[in-house]
Amino acid sequence: MKIDMSVFEEADAAAPPAVDSGERPWGWFQQLDLGTTHQIKRIVVKPGGRLSLQKHRHRSEHWIVVRGVATVTVGARTRVVGENGSVFIPKGAVHRLENFGETGVELIEVQYGDYFGEDDIVRLDDVYGRADAAGAIVVDDTLLALQR
């Protein structure tokens, strides 16, 4: 069976290059792909690192852990996710990822939606002082209510 490689060549020509990466207080990320309805990132969370408690208005996310063990909160549920485990985060769901381990956690994040800007991150709580949701009530790291 012969594979028509022109399909891949056309797709490669239309694909934008990875345009974004950066360090954060919790670790770093690298953009792997960006399309009109999706964005794919590689994210590494250092030991003791913790993403902000957040939600998004314009996208859902799928997280696949490829290295390490993550503690993931989605809504009122918190669970431990190991290598080859995955989590779906619906659009608008409050969520967070934490690394309580002694090694980094690496994951692939697939975002699906209509907008992928960093300003779509609504931070409800952030240990690095980046919280932007006045009125969020957080007790023992649990979101109790959001007063808006």
C-alpha positions as CSV (number, residue, x, y, z in Angstrom):
1,M,0.0,0.0,0.0
2,K,1.4,3.4,-1.0
3,I,0.7,6.4,1.2
4,D,0.0,9.7,-0.6
5,M,2.4,12.0,1.2
6,S,1.0,15.1,-0.5
7,V,-1.7,15.2,2.1
8,F,0.9,15.7,4.9
9,E,2.9,18.2,2.9
10,E,-0.2,20.3,2.4
11,A,-1.1,20.1,6.1
12,D,2.5,21.0,7.1
13,A,2.5,24.0,4.8
14,A,-0.7,25.3,6.4
15,A,0.3,24.7,10.0
16,P,1.6,27.7,12.0
17,P,4.9,27.2,13.8
18,A,5.1,26.9,17.5
19,V,5.0,30.6,18.6
20,D,4.9,30.6,22.4
21,S,6.7,29.2,25.3
22,G,7.5,30.6,28.7
23,E,8.5,30.1,32.3
24,R,6.0,30.5,35.1
25,P,6.4,30.4,38.9
26,W,5.2,26.8,38.8
27,G,7.4,25.6,35.9
28,W,7.2,26.1,32.1
29,F,5.1,25.5,29.0
30,Q,5.8,25.1,25.3
31,Q,3.2,25.6,22.6
32,L,3.2,22.6,20.2
33,D,0.4,23.5,17.8
34,L,-2.2,26.2,17.3
35,G,-5.2,26.0,15.0
36,T,-8.5,27.9,14.8
37,T,-10.3,25.5,17.2
38,H,-7.4,24.0,19.2
39,Q,-4.1,24.6,20.9
40,I,-1.7,22.0,22.2
41,K,0.9,22.6,24.9
42,R,3.6,20.7,26.7
43,I,3.5,21.7,30.4
44,V,6.0,20.9,33.1
45,V,5.2,21.6,36.7
46,K,8.1,21.5,39.1
47,P,8.1,19.7,42.4
48,G,5.9,21.8,44.8
49,G,4.5,23.7,41.8
50,R,0.8,24.6,41.7
51,L,-1.3,26.1,38.9
52,S,-3.8,28.7,39.9
53,L,-7.3,27.7,40.7
54,Q,-8.9,28.9,37.5
55,K,-11.6,28.6,34.8
56,H,-11.9,29.5,31.1
57,R,-14.8,31.1,29.3
58,H,-13.8,30.1,25.8
59,R,-12.2,26.6,26.0
60,S,-12.3,23.2,27.4
61,E,-9.1,21.3,28.1
62,H,-7.8,17.7,28.1
63,W,-4.8,16.9,30.3
64,I,-2.7,13.8,29.7
65,V,0.0,13.1,32.2
66,V,3.1,11.7,30.5
67,R,5.5,11.9,33.5
68,G,5.1,12.1,37.2
69,V,2.0,12.2,39.4
70,A,-0.4,15.2,39.5
71,T,-3.1,16.1,41.9
72,V,-5.9,17.5,39.9
73,T,-9.1,19.4,41.0
74,V,-12.0,19.8,38.7
75,G,-15.1,21.3,40.4
76,A,-15.5,19.8,43.8
77,R,-13.5,16.6,42.9
78,T,-9.8,16.2,43.6
79,R,-8.0,13.1,42.3
80,V,-4.5,11.8,41.7
81,V,-3.5,11.2,38.1
82,G,-0.5,9.2,37.2
83,E,1.4,8.6,33.9
84,N,-0.9,7.8,31.0
85,G,-3.9,9.1,33.0
86,S,-6.1,11.9,31.6
87,V,-8.6,14.5,32.8
88,F,-11.3,16.4,30.9
89,I,-12.0,19.9,32.0
90,P,-15.2,21.3,30.6
91,K,-15.4,25.0,29.5
92,G,-16.2,27.1,32.6
93,A,-15.2,24.4,35.2
94,V,-13.0,25.5,38.1
95,H,-9.8,23.5,38.0
96,R,-6.2,23.3,39.3
97,L,-3.2,21.0,39.0
98,E,-0.7,20.5,41.8
99,N,2.6,18.6,42.0
100,F,3.2,17.3,45.5
101,G,5.9,14.9,44.3
102,E,9.7,15.1,44.3
103,T,10.0,15.1,40.5
104,G,8.4,17.2,37.8
105,V,5.0,16.5,36.3
106,E,4.9,16.7,32.6
107,L,1.6,16.8,30.7
108,I,0.2,17.4,27.3
109,E,-2.7,19.9,27.3
110,V,-5.2,19.9,24.4
111,Q,-7.4,23.0,24.5
112,Y,-10.5,23.1,22.3
113,G,-12.6,26.2,21.8
114,D,-12.8,29.5,20.0
115,Y,-10.2,31.6,21.9
116,F,-6.8,30.7,23.5
117,G,-5.4,33.9,24.8
118,E,-3.8,34.0,28.3
119,D,-6.5,36.6,29.2
120,D,-9.1,33.7,29.1
121,I,-7.6,32.5,32.4
122,V,-9.9,33.6,35.2
123,R,-7.8,33.1,38.3
124,L,-9.8,32.4,41.5
125,D,-6.8,31.7,43.7
126,D,-3.1,31.8,43.1
127,V,-0.2,31.1,45.5
128,Y,2.1,33.3,43.4
129,G,-0.1,36.5,43.8
130,R,-1.6,36.4,40.4
131,A,-5.3,35.9,41.5
132,D,-7.6,38.3,39.7
133,A,-11.0,37.3,41.0
134,A,-12.1,39.7,43.7
135,G,-14.7,38.1,45.8
136,A,-13.4,34.5,45.6
137,I,-13.8,32.8,48.9
138,V,-11.1,30.1,49.5
139,V,-10.7,28.2,52.7
140,D,-8.0,25.5,53.0
141,D,-7.4,25.7,49.3
142,T,-11.1,24.9,48.5
143,L,-13.2,27.3,46.5
144,L,-16.4,27.8,48.5
145,A,-18.0,30.5,46.5
146,L,-17.4,33.2,43.9
147,Q,-19.1,36.4,44.6
148,R,-19.5,38.5,41.5
